[in-house]
């Protein structure tokens, strides 16, 4: 395996960030995080860049819609930024890769729809290249729930992407969709450039579109995180994330960081 850098998706501490941006970043830095993955960064790139600099934090990756069309996939009344706006903001933050975090479930049911999504992301990648920013895609479970010619839609999708477009494999959501994440990583090879290191009991199995209730700190659930880290030979980042966590979020984040650092990741 490579030795991916530890990071955290800031969605994990979204409420804390809203209440106290500097205090939250200070806590992440004290735990040991030197990298974060930003979300919703286009409208606040200057503010985030200044805050990250104050706390010695970098944001080499981020999440922003690129293949979802002109409407926010979660709220159709909100227009998404243009690719040019996304990449300009990414440059302000020093990002090297922007991952599209969500494409609606109905766009993973047929080869035609999967091809449209791949074409849209390839087009965004061509724009990103002019800004020096790479593009990728982050999965949930909808990319695994219906097979296309015996293969998961994400596998079909990967073959339709430009070679420069990477994947950020969310290990929890892939497992929730029924994938063997080690076999999946073996098959996807160098397409997987980042991992979301996320664990859960998968009881109950999360339903499509619902907030999971089973997530636990990394290493305490049934997701094959250790084997997946070994299989992710080309991953550059190992990113802690909780979609939802009923306990003390800081305890959960710290446990995840310790799980990765015990493996020699920094």
Sine and cosine of phi, psi and omega as CSV:
sin_phi,cos_phi,sin_psi,cos_psi,sin_omega,cos_omega
0.00,0.00,0.30,-0.95,0.17,-0.99
-0.98,0.19,-0.08,-1.00,0.07,-1.00
-0.88,-0.48,0.98,0.20,-0.10,-1.00
-0.90,0.44,0.50,-0.87,0.02,-1.00
-0.98,0.20,0.61,-0.79,0.05,-1.00
-0.96,0.26,0.66,-0.75,0.07,-1.00
-0.54,-0.84,0.05,-1.00,0.07,-1.00
-0.61,-0.79,0.71,-0.70,0.12,-0.99
-0.97,0.24,0.85,-0.53,-0.10,-0.99
-0.91,0.41,-0.26,0.97,0.11,-0.99
-0.83,0.56,-0.50,0.87,0.01,-1.00
-0.83,0.56,-0.61,0.79,-0.06,-1.00
-0.88,-0.47,0.63,0.78,-0.08,-1.00
-0.88,0.47,-0.66,0.75,-0.01,-1.00
-0.92,0.39,-0.65,0.76,0.01,-1.00
-0.91,0.42,-0.63,0.77,0.03,-1.00
-0.89,0.45,-0.66,0.75,0.00,-1.00
-0.89,0.45,-0.64,0.77,-0.03,-1.00
-0.97,0.25,-0.58,0.81,-0.11,-0.99
-0.33,-0.95,1.00,0.01,-0.04,-1.00
-0.86,0.52,-0.80,0.60,-0.07,-1.00
-0.92,0.38,-0.65,0.76,0.02,-1.00
-0.89,0.45,-0.62,0.79,0.01,-1.00
-0.93,0.37,-0.70,0.71,0.03,-1.00
-0.90,0.44,-0.59,0.81,0.03,-1.00
-0.90,0.44,-0.64,0.77,0.02,-1.00
-0.92,0.40,-0.67,0.75,0.02,-1.00
-0.89,0.46,-0.68,0.73,0.03,-1.00
-0.89,0.45,-0.64,0.77,0.00,-1.00
-0.91,0.41,-0.55,0.83,0.06,-1.00
-0.91,0.40,-0.55,0.84,0.00,-1.00
0.74,-0.67,-0.09,1.00,-0.02,-1.00
-0.93,0.38,0.77,-0.63,0.11,-0.99
-0.92,-0.39,-0.22,0.98,0.03,-1.00
-0.81,-0.58,0.58,-0.82,0.12,-0.99
-0.71,-0.71,0.31,-0.95,0.10,-0.99
-0.90,-0.43,0.92,-0.40,-0.10,-1.00
-0.99,0.12,0.45,-0.89,0.14,-0.99
-0.77,-0.64,0.34,-0.94,0.04,-1.00
0.79,0.62,0.60,0.80,-0.17,-0.98
-1.00,0.00,-0.22,0.97,-0.14,-0.99
-0.91,0.42,-0.68,0.74,-0.06,-1.00
-0.99,0.16,-0.15,0.99,-0.05,-1.00
-0.69,-0.72,0.53,0.85,-0.07,-1.00
-0.87,0.49,-0.68,0.73,-0.02,-1.00
-0.90,0.44,-0.71,0.70,0.00,-1.00
-0.88,0.48,-0.70,0.71,-0.01,-1.00
-0.92,0.39,-0.67,0.74,-0.01,-1.00
-0.85,0.52,-0.69,0.72,0.02,-1.00
-0.91,0.41,-0.66,0.75,-0.02,-1.00
-0.93,0.37,-0.67,0.74,0.03,-1.00
-0.86,0.51,-0.69,0.73,-0.02,-1.00
-0.89,0.46,-0.61,0.79,0.00,-1.00
-0.89,0.46,-0.46,0.89,-0.11,-0.99
-0.93,-0.38,0.21,0.98,0.05,-1.00
0.90,0.43,0.58,0.82,-0.06,-1.00
-0.91,-0.41,0.62,-0.79,0.08,-1.00
-0.91,-0.40,0.42,-0.91,0.06,-1.00
-0.81,-0.59,0.98,0.20,-0.05,-1.00
-0.94,0.33,-0.34,0.94,0.03,-1.00
-0.76,-0.65,0.36,-0.93,0.03,-1.00
-0.43,-0.90,0.24,-0.97,0.04,-1.00
-0.92,-0.39,0.75,-0.66,0.09,-1.00
-0.35,-0.94,0.58,-0.82,0.00,-1.00
-0.93,0.38,0.76,-0.65,0.02,-1.00
-0.75,-0.66,-0.47,0.88,-0.07,-1.00
-0.90,-0.44,0.19,0.98,-0.10,-1.00
-1.00,-0.05,0.03,1.00,-0.05,-1.00
1.00,0.02,-0.38,-0.92,-0.10,-1.00
-1.00,-0.05,-0.07,1.00,-0.02,-1.00
-0.93,-0.37,0.57,-0.82,0.10,-1.00
-0.89,0.46,0.79,-0.62,-0.05,-1.00
-0.92,0.40,-0.30,0.95,0.00,-1.00
-0.99,-0.16,-0.37,0.93,-0.03,-1.00
-0.49,-0.87,0.98,-0.21,-0.11,-0.99
-0.92,0.39,-0.21,0.98,0.02,-1.00
-0.99,0.15,-0.15,0.99,-0.04,-1.00
-0.95,-0.30,0.86,-0.51,0.03,-1.00
-0.97,0.24,0.61,-0.79,0.04,-1.00
-1.00,0.07,0.43,-0.90,0.05,-1.00
-0.89,0.45,0.41,-0.91,0.10,-1.00
-0.95,0.30,0.36,-0.93,0.08,-1.00
-0.82,0.58,-0.63,0.78,0.00,-1.00
-0.88,0.48,-0.65,0.76,0.04,-1.00
-0.91,0.41,-0.64,0.77,0.02,-1.00
-0.88,0.48,-0.75,0.66,-0.10,-0.99
-0.96,0.28,-0.53,0.85,0.08,-1.00
-0.90,0.43,-0.68,0.74,0.04,-1.00
-0.92,0.39,-0.63,0.78,0.04,-1.00
-0.86,0.51,-0.65,0.76,0.03,-1.00
-0.88,0.47,-0.64,0.77,0.02,-1.00
-0.87,0.49,-0.53,0.85,-0.06,-1.00
-1.00,-0.07,-0.01,1.00,-0.01,-1.00
0.96,0.29,0.39,0.92,0.00,-1.00
-0.95,0.30,0.58,-0.81,0.11,-0.99
-0.97,-0.24,-0.39,0.92,-0.03,-1.00
-0.61,-0.80,0.72,-0.70,0.12,-0.99
-0.91,-0.41,0.81,-0.59,0.02,-1.00
-0.97,-0.24,0.75,-0.66,0.16,-0.99
-0.96,0.28,0.84,-0.55,-0.16,-0.99
-1.00,-0.01,-0.14,0.99,-0.12,-0.99
-0.21,-0.98,0.80,-0.60,0.19,-0.98
-0.81,-0.59,0.72,-0.69,-0.19,-0.98
-0.81,0.59,0.54,-0.84,-0.06,-1.00
-0.81,0.58,-0.61,0.79,-0.06,-1.00
-0.93,0.36,-0.16,0.99,0.02,-1.00
-1.00,-0.07,0.18,0.98,0.05,-1.00
-0.88,-0.47,0.24,0.97,-0.13,-0.99
-0.99,-0.11,-0.34,0.94,-0.01,-1.00
-0.69,-0.72,0.41,-0.91,0.05,-1.00
-0.88,0.48,-0.59,0.81,0.00,-1.00
-0.87,0.49,-0.73,0.68,-0.03,-1.00
-0.94,0.35,-0.62,0.78,0.04,-1.00
-0.88,0.47,-0.64,0.77,0.02,-1.00
-0.90,0.43,-0.64,0.77,0.03,-1.00
-0.88,0.48,-0.67,0.75,0.00,-1.00
-0.92,0.40,-0.68,0.73,0.04,-1.00
-0.88,0.47,-0.66,0.75,0.02,-1.00
-0.89,0.46,-0.66,0.75,0.00,-1.00
-0.91,0.42,-0.65,0.76,0.00,-1.00
-0.95,0.31,-0.59,0.80,0.07,-1.00
-0.89,0.46,-0.63,0.77,0.02,-1.00
-0.91,0.41,-0.65,0.76,0.05,-1.00
-0.90,0.43,-0.61,0.79,0.00,-1.00
-0.90,0.44,-0.59,0.81,0.03,-1.00
-0.90,0.43,-0.62,0.79,0.06,-1.00
-0.93,0.36,-0.69,0.72,0.00,-1.00
-0.85,0.53,-0.59,0.81,-0.02,-1.00
-0.88,0.48,-0.51,0.86,0.02,-1.00
-0.95,0.31,-0.29,0.96,0.06,-1.00
-0.98,-0.20,-0.04,1.00,-0.05,-1.00
0.97,0.25,0.42,0.91,-0.03,-1.00
-0.87,-0.49,0.75,-0.66,0.05,-1.00
-1.00,0.07,0.24,-0.97,-0.08,-1.00
-0.78,-0.62,0.52,-0.85,0.07,-1.00
-0.45,-0.89,-0.06,-1.00,-0.03,-1.00
-0.72,-0.69,0.66,-0.75,0.02,-1.00
-0.93,-0.37,0.77,-0.64,-0.07,-1.00
-1.00,-0.02,0.33,-0.94,0.31,-0.95
-0.87,-0.48,-0.59,-0.81,0.01,-1.00
-0.99,-0.12,-0.21,0.98,-0.04,-1.00
-0.91,0.40,-0.33,0.94,-0.01,-1.00
-0.99,0.15,0.12,0.99,-0.05,-1.00
-0.75,-0.67,-0.06,1.00,-0.20,-0.98
-1.00,0.08,-0.31,0.95,0.02,-1.00
-0.68,-0.73,0.83,-0.55,-0.07,-1.00
-0.99,0.13,0.50,-0.86,0.06,-1.00
-0.89,-0.45,0.94,-0.35,-0.05,-1.00
0.78,0.62,0.68,0.73,0.08,-1.00
0.99,0.16,0.09,1.00,-0.02,-1.00
-0.83,-0.56,0.44,-0.90,0.08,-1.00
-0.91,0.41,0.60,-0.80,0.05,-1.00
-0.80,0.60,-0.58,0.82,0.01,-1.00
-0.89,0.45,-0.58,0.82,0.03,-1.00
-0.92,0.38,-0.65,0.76,0.05,-1.00
-0.90,0.44,-0.71,0.71,0.01,-1.00
-0.84,0.55,-0.70,0.71,-0.05,-1.00
-0.86,0.52,-0.59,0.81,-0.02,-1.00
-0.96,0.29,-0.33,0.94,-0.01,-1.00
-1.00,-0.04,-0.12,0.99,-0.04,-1.00
-0.99,0.11,0.52,-0.85,0.17,-0.99
-0.84,0.54,0.58,-0.81,-0.01,-1.00
-0.83,0.56,-0.40,0.92,-0.02,-1.00
-0.98,0.18,-0.19,0.98,-0.04,-1.00
-1.00,-0.01,0.79,-0.62,-0.04,-1.00
-0.97,-0.26,0.07,-1.00,0.06,-1.00
-0.85,-0.52,0.62,-0.79,0.15,-0.99
-0.94,-0.35,0.97,-0.23,-0.11,-0.99
-1.00,0.08,0.89,-0.46,0.10,-1.00
-1.00,0.08,0.94,-0.33,-0.14,-0.99
-0.92,0.39,-0.57,0.82,0.03,-1.00
-0.92,0.40,-0.78,0.63,-0.07,-1.00
-0.93,0.38,-0.58,0.81,0.07,-1.00
-0.89,0.45,-0.66,0.75,0.04,-1.00
-0.90,0.43,-0.66,0.75,0.02,-1.00
-0.90,0.44,-0.47,0.88,0.04,-1.00
-0.99,0.14,-0.07,1.00,0.06,-1.00
0.98,-0.19,0.15,0.99,-0.03,-1.00
-1.00,0.09,0.54,-0.84,0.24,-0.97
-1.00,0.09,0.96,-0.27,-0.18,-0.98
-0.92,0.40,-0.51,0.86,0.03,-1.00
-0.93,0.37,-0.72,0.69,0.05,-1.00
-0.89,0.46,-0.63,0.78,0.01,-1.00
-0.89,0.46,-0.71,0.70,0.03,-1.00
-0.90,0.44,-0.64,0.77,0.04,-1.00
-0.86,0.50,-0.65,0.76,-0.03,-1.00
-0.96,0.27,-0.61,0.79,-0.04,-1.00
-0.98,0.19,-0.42,0.91,0.11,-0.99
0.82,0.57,-0.79,-0.61,-0.12,-0.99
-0.97,0.23,0.02,1.00,0.10,-0.99
-0.94,0.35,-0.45,0.89,-0.05,-1.00
-1.00,0.03,0.95,-0.32,-0.06,-1.00
-0.96,-0.29,-0.13,0.99,0.03,-1.00
-0.42,-0.91,0.42,-0.91,0.03,-1.00
-0.83,-0.56,0.61,-0.79,0.29,-0.96
-0.99,-0.12,0.93,-0.38,-0.06,-1.00
-1.00,0.01,0.99,-0.12,-0.16,-0.99
-0.67,-0.74,0.69,-0.73,-0.11,-0.99
-0.83,-0.56,0.30,-0.95,0.05,-1.00
-0.16,-0.99,0.16,-0.99,0.05,-1.00
-1.00,0.06,-0.32,0.95,-0.10,-1.00
0.86,0.50,0.42,0.91,0.11,-0.99
-0.70,-0.71,0.96,-0.28,0.03,1.00
-0.98,0.22,0.43,-0.90,0.07,-1.00
-0.92,0.40,0.78,-0.62,-0.05,-1.00
-0.91,0.42,0.69,-0.72,0.05,-1.00
-1.00,0.09,0.39,-0.92,-0.02,-1.00
-0.86,0.51,0.81,-0.58,0.06,-1.00
0.99,0.10,-0.06,1.00,0.00,-1.00
-0.99,-0.17,0.51,-0.86,0.05,-1.00
-0.96,0.29,0.79,-0.61,-0.02,-1.00
-0.90,0.43,0.52,-0.86,0.05,-1.00
-0.90,-0.44,0.06,1.00,-0.16,-0.99
-0.94,-0.35,0.07,1.00,-0.13,-0.99
-0.95,0.31,0.65,-0.76,-0.04,-1.00
-0.73,-0.68,0.24,-0.97,0.02,-1.00
-0.86,0.51,0.51,-0.86,-0.02,-1.00
-0.80,0.60,0.76,-0.65,0.01,-1.00
0.99,-0.10,-0.12,0.99,-0.06,-1.00
-0.94,-0.33,0.03,1.00,-0.01,-1.00
-0.91,-0.42,-0.41,-0.91,-0.08,-1.00
-0.96,-0.28,-0.05,1.00,0.03,-1.00
-0.94,0.35,0.69,-0.72,-0.10,-0.99
-0.98,0.20,0.91,0.42,-0.11,-0.99
-0.92,0.40,-0.72,0.70,-0.06,-1.00
-0.88,0.47,-0.74,0.67,0.01,-1.00
-0.91,0.42,-0.58,0.81,0.01,-1.00
-0.92,0.39,-0.66,0.76,0.05,-1.00
-0.87,0.49,-0.62,0.79,0.05,-1.00
-0.92,0.39,-0.58,0.82,-0.06,-1.00
-0.99,0.16,-0.34,0.94,-0.05,-1.00
-0.99,0.12,0.97,0.24,-0.18,-0.98
-0.94,0.34,-0.31,0.95,-0.09,-1.00
-0.88,-0.48,0.10,1.00,-0.05,-1.00
-0.93,0.36,0.71,-0.70,0.01,-1.00
-0.99,-0.11,-0.39,0.92,-0.05,-1.00
-0.67,-0.74,0.66,-0.75,0.13,-0.99
-0.91,-0.42,0.94,-0.34,-0.25,-0.97
-0.92,-0.40,0.89,-0.45,0.05,-1.00
-0.95,0.32,0.66,-0.75,0.10,-1.00
-0.41,-0.91,0.58,-0.81,0.27,-0.96
-0.87,-0.50,0.74,-0.67,0.20,-0.98
-0.97,0.26,-0.64,0.77,0.06,-1.00
-0.40,-0.92,0.57,-0.82,-0.01,-1.00
-0.55,-0.84,0.86,-0.51,-0.10,-1.00
-0.97,0.24,-0.29,0.96,-0.05,-1.00
-1.00,-0.03,-0.36,-0.93,0.05,-1.00
-0.96,0.29,0.93,-0.36,-0.10,-1.00
-0.87,0.50,-0.56,0.83,-0.02,-1.00
-0.94,0.33,-0.55,0.83,0.10,-1.00
-0.91,0.40,-0.68,0.73,0.00,-1.00
-0.90,0.44,-0.68,0.74,0.01,-1.00
-0.91,0.41,-0.69,0.73,-0.01,-1.00
-0.89,0.45,-0.66,0.75,0.03,-1.00
-0.88,0.47,-0.65,0.76,0.04,-1.00
-0.90,0.44,-0.68,0.73,0.03,-1.00
-0.88,0.47,-0.70,0.72,-0.02,-1.00
-0.91,0.42,-0.57,0.82,0.05,-1.00
-0.87,0.50,-0.69,0.73,-0.02,-1.00
-0.97,0.23,-0.66,0.75,-0.02,-1.00
-0.92,0.39,-0.49,0.87,0.05,-1.00
-0.91,0.41,-0.35,0.94,0.05,-1.00
-1.00,0.00,0.09,1.00,0.03,-1.00
1.00,-0.02,0.09,1.00,0.04,-1.00
-0.98,0.17,0.51,-0.86,0.03,-1.00
-0.72,-0.70,0.00,0.00,0.00,0.00
